[in-house]
Amino acid sequence: MKLPVYIFSLFLLGCSQGQPSHPVLAEAEAAVDHEPYKAIQLLNAYGVDSFAAQRDKALYGLVFTEALHNIGLSSHNGPLIAFSQSYFDSVGDNRRRVRAMLHNGITEYGQGRLLAAVQLIKQAERLAGEEDDDYVDYYLASVMGDINDNAHNTKLTLHYYRRALAAAQHSGSIEWRVRAMNNLVSAFDAAGAADSMLYYIDKARPLIDSVKGEARSMAMVNMASRFFREGNLQEAVALIKKALGEMPCDKGHKLLADIYAAQGDTAAACELWYQALYAYDTDVQTKSYQRLIDYFWRHRDYFRAGDLSRRLNEVYENNYVKNQPAEVIDIQTQSDAAAKERSQYRAVIVLMTAAILLLCAVIAVVLYHRWHTSRLNRTIERLNARYLGWNMEEQLMTAAPVAHLHRLAARGQEATDGDWTALHLLMTQQAPTLLARLSSTGTLTTKELNVCLLIRLRFIPSEIGTLTSTSPQTITNMRGRLLLKLFGEHGGARDFDAKMREL
């Protein structure tokens, strides 16, 4: 919170395109997150011109700037980190590009160019979304939370600090979880939301002994704040002194002053409030001014109260000008709206593509269905035709006139004219095409016509001979002649039978 720009850095090592050619750069980049002093020591003997390769120059600018921010120093070499950002952008190294963009934004912020800083960090935030990296998400959210906190935009401050906590929890880093919860405690404290503030204090309490440094000190101060609210002043003082003994903390000094005032030790309280007037944390600074003004006003020291009021107004004015709340909110709103519009555009493209693919699939299914249906219909037609043929054949073979002729042949009796008339009538009804084909030649005798019909109905030669009162041999010879007469082919009786049964 309050953006001590040196507190946050990116743990984005590895998974980048290529490795530096200089071994010192590789070692410094590996150490910059957890050992920034070591990174500074490694790079101290070098300058950007010490490296020949453009990639090494760009990496030097990134790691050196990142290390400075990590140890609490501001970088004033904006062109150096801007060059790093431009280079990693040109080679498509998105991870280092995001790091460079973030630290370029922090550098711009430290030099008072707030709007440029917010634009850079928001752009880094958008690009980081493509990386799906908890570390990137945590640091970017923390920095944006600090910027919005300085601009007194409570809604976005809480939004970003919650995002930082979510990323920290997903990453498994206890220190980041404690840092994020400390930020949320301070934000809810400034917003006057005591219940939410106490909630995060209690969530951080079991983790205090698992962290060290600033995160541990701030968590203990927040815990002391809870004791103070509960009236446990002795335990609150002991915890604050323990925290300040491990690492000085502006909020700890101001809280200790408040406790001394509650205990009646106004001299000690005023001394600590005066110290807190120079705090980096503007919230601590302004509340210390307010406590002192209230104290001197109640003691009728109007001169000091008036002087402090004037100085507090200057703090308000300088803080407003420096942080430009309206502009900060406007930039973020525009950036978020643009990101939403891009997201909606991509969604429309995806939906349109899906719709086109679905339409193509539907057309393909319809065409396939039509082809398959047509093929199935043709198959059904062939089966129906075959079935009808089989059905007609069966009806012919089992018809009463045919059965009667079979019985006559079995008894050795010749068929009468009435029998032949009944047969012709049956064939006219059941197989008119066949009868018309045989009659159309005009060359068949009545006996030949009858023989053709009997062959078609699968009567054997002996049956035919009996029914027509003709010898079997004569019937055999007749069948050979009929093959030539009807079909124009030479062959035997069996060939004629085969031809007739195909009709």
C-alpha positions, 0 to 999 in steps of 0.5 A: 500500500502507499506504493513504496515502489521498491517493495514489489518485484516480479518473480518471473525467472525462467520460461523466457525465450533464450538465455543471456550470453553473459554468465553474470547476467544469468546469475543476477537474474536468478538472484534478483527476486530473493537476493536483490543485494546480490544482484546489485553486487554482481552488476555493480562492476558493469554498465549497460555499455559493458555488454555487446549483445543487444539482448544482454543490454536489455536484460541488464537494464531490466535486472538492474532496475528490478534489483533497485526497486527490490532493495528500496531505491528508485530508478531514475534511468527511465530510458534504460528500462524503456529500452529493455521493454522495447527490446523484449517486445521486438523479440517476442519475449513476453514474460520479460516484456511484462516485467520490463513494462511493470518496472518502467511503470514503477519508474514513471510513477516514482518520477511523478508521471502518474498517467504514463505509469498507470497506462504502462502498468495496465498494459502490462496487466493485459499482457500478463493475462496471456501468461497465466502466471500467479507471480505476475498476477500477484505483483501487478495487482499489488502495485495497482492496489497501491496506486489506487490506494494513493488515489483514494479509490477504495473500490479499486484498491480493494479489488486489486488487493483481493486479486493479489490475495487470490494469486498469492493463495494459488501460488502457495507463497505464505509471505505473499498471502500475509502481504496481501492481507496486510494491505487489505487490513490497511485498506479496510482500516482507512475505509472505516470497515472494522469488521472486514479489517478484523477478519483479515487480521485474524486470517493472517495471525496463524501465518505470522511466525512463518514470515519475516521482515516487513510482512511479519512486522506489519502483521504484528502491528495489525494484530496489536491494533486488534488488541488495542480495539479490544482494550488489551493495551499492555499486550498491544504495546508489547507486540508493537515494540517487538514488531518495531524491533524487528523492522521499523514501521510507520503504522507501528509508530502511529499506533503506539502513539495512539496507545500512549495517548489512551494511557494518558502519556501525551508527551510520548504520544505527541513525540511519536505523532510528530515522527509519523508526520514524515511517514511515507504512508500518507494515511498514517501521515494525515491521521498523525496530523489530525491527532496533533491538531486535535490535541493542541486545539483541546489544549488551546494552543491555537498557534500550533493547531493552526500551523499543523492545519495549514501543513495538513492542507498542503499534504492533502493538496500535494497528495491530490496533485501527485496522485490525480485521483480523477485521472487515475480512475479515468485511465483505468476505466478506459483501459478496462472498457477497451479490454472488455471491448476486445474481449467481446470482439474476440467472443463475437469472432469465436461465436461467428466461427462456431456458427459457420462451422455449425452451419457447415456441419448441418449442411454436410449432415443434410447432404449426407442424409439426402444421399443416404436416404436416396441410396436407401430408397434405391435399395428398398425399390430393388428389394421391393421389385425383387419381392414383387417378383418373388411374390408373383412367381409364388402366386403363379406357381400356386395358382389353381390352374397350375396346380390342376395341370400338375395333378393331370400330369401326375395321373397321365391325363392330357389337358383339355381346351378348358384347362389351356384357356384357364392357364392363358387367362391366369397368365394374362392376369398375372404375367401380361408382359410375358404372354404379350411377348410370346404372342407378338412373334406371330410364329408360335403354334398353339402347342408351342405357346403352351409349351413355353408357358409350361416351361416358364412355370417350371413343369418338367419335360415328362409333365409337358409331354403328358399334358400336350400328348407329345413324346418327351423327345419331341418336347426336347427338340421343340425347345431347341427350335424355340430357342432360335425362334424366340431368342435368335440363339443356337443351343439346347433345350436347357438353354431355352429353359434358362432363357424362358425362366428369366422372362 
